[in-house]
Amino acid sequence: MNDIRPIQYWRTLWISDIHLGTSGCKAEFLLDFLDHNEADTVYLVGDIIDGWQLRKHWYWPRTHNDVVQKILRKARNGTRVVFLPGNHDEFARDFTSYAFGDIEVQDEVVHTLADGRRLLVLHGDQFDGVIQHGKWLARLGDSLYNLALWLNHHFNRLRHRCGLHYWSLSQYLKHKVKNAVSFITDFEETLAGEARRRRLDGVVCGHIHKAELREVGGVLYCNDGDWVESLSALAEDHEGRLQLLDWAAVLAARCTAARGRPPRTLALPALPSALGRQSRHP
Ligand SMILES: [Mn+2]
């Protein structure tokens, strides 16, 4: 390591949606984050290990093992580590209120901040049933949309030849994308609503891979983001103040500061893995 950045000590850290066992997981970045951040309590807010993908095909590089080892080491050295399983690691839900070595497993918990505010902590997929799902379509890029237009053209020529009326695939997709945007809003409002219903001051969740820290309907809505796309975590300092840690920005700043020094070994993943994650369920 050629940087001398000090370790930051937090009261609490929340990380989720690491998706270990998939090529989309940015384990190197998370290892760097874990090296530079310590906390009294670390909440692993679900989708830590991607059981769905691992069942399909085994992918477990050394760095993914290192992440697990590093977290276990923190737990052994006195950090309280609480694992709240998500939909991709729901196999662990059978072990709720048990402990894996030094790691507690819970479905959800109420965390009390240093200033007394109380937050509901859970992955968030528990509310998928009441929210219309279409998130994957939100990731359709422009090029895919153009492809849809092209397909639409040929698709309808074929329909015409078969004597069928025109049906717009592109319109259909557009409609779906609009629904996906409203899915995020619905998710945020549903989770904030649940915290309000329970007379808590806010909620911390993950699941939709969109880091956020703001007030929604009078309560605090916090989403700690993910380690597939946004490389972010939520942190509480010793006064109870919350902030989002954008590790991609920290790394970019470090690279700029280190200009002239030899480049660090952290590298962005190859394109295929970046593409591979596009269609993945949140
Ligand atoms: Mn999830």
Residues whose N, C-alpha, C, O or C-beta is under 5 A from the ligand:
A	BS01	MN	D47 G86 N87 H88 D125 H207 P282
